Amino acid sequence: MSNIYVGQSALEIRLTCGQDITGALALKIAYKKPDGTTGTFTASEYTASTGVINYELTAASELDTPGLWTFWSYVQFSDGREATGDVVKQRVTSVGNSV
């Protein structure tokens, strides 16, 4: 797996929800930063039939804290059901490659 760095903005987060998400009302990638702060990214369908969602980071401020981040998927269906995916942990380091 490649290293991920604080401030990196050319990155796609892709998670599997574990079920077909066709027609879902809300798709989110939830996160918990190393300092305990939580939040969500509004995700898109990557492959609905297999439940894969993604979010493309575009701003350097989105990955702003070094340490172990926790990510998980969240889906809300039109009939009111909600589902969350498995937790994925990813280390974000503060030291990048120098050019």
C-alpha positions, 0 to 999 in steps of 0.5 A: 500500500502506498503512503498517504500524507497530510495535505495530499489532495490527489487521492480517492477513498473507495469503500465497499458497503457489502450490499447492493446500494442501487437507489440509495438516498445518501452515501457517505464516508465517515471518518474519525481523525487521530485526535478524535474529531469525526465527520463525513465526506459525501460519497458517490456510487462507484459500483452500485450493484456491488456496493462500492462508494468513493470520494475524491479528495480535492483540497489539501485541508481534508487530510490535515492530521497525522496519525491513524485515521478510521473510515467506514461507509454509511448508506441510507436507503429510500425505505428508511433503512441504514447500513454501515460498512466495516471499519478501515484504518489508514495511517496518514504521515506528516512527512512527504517525499521531497522533490 
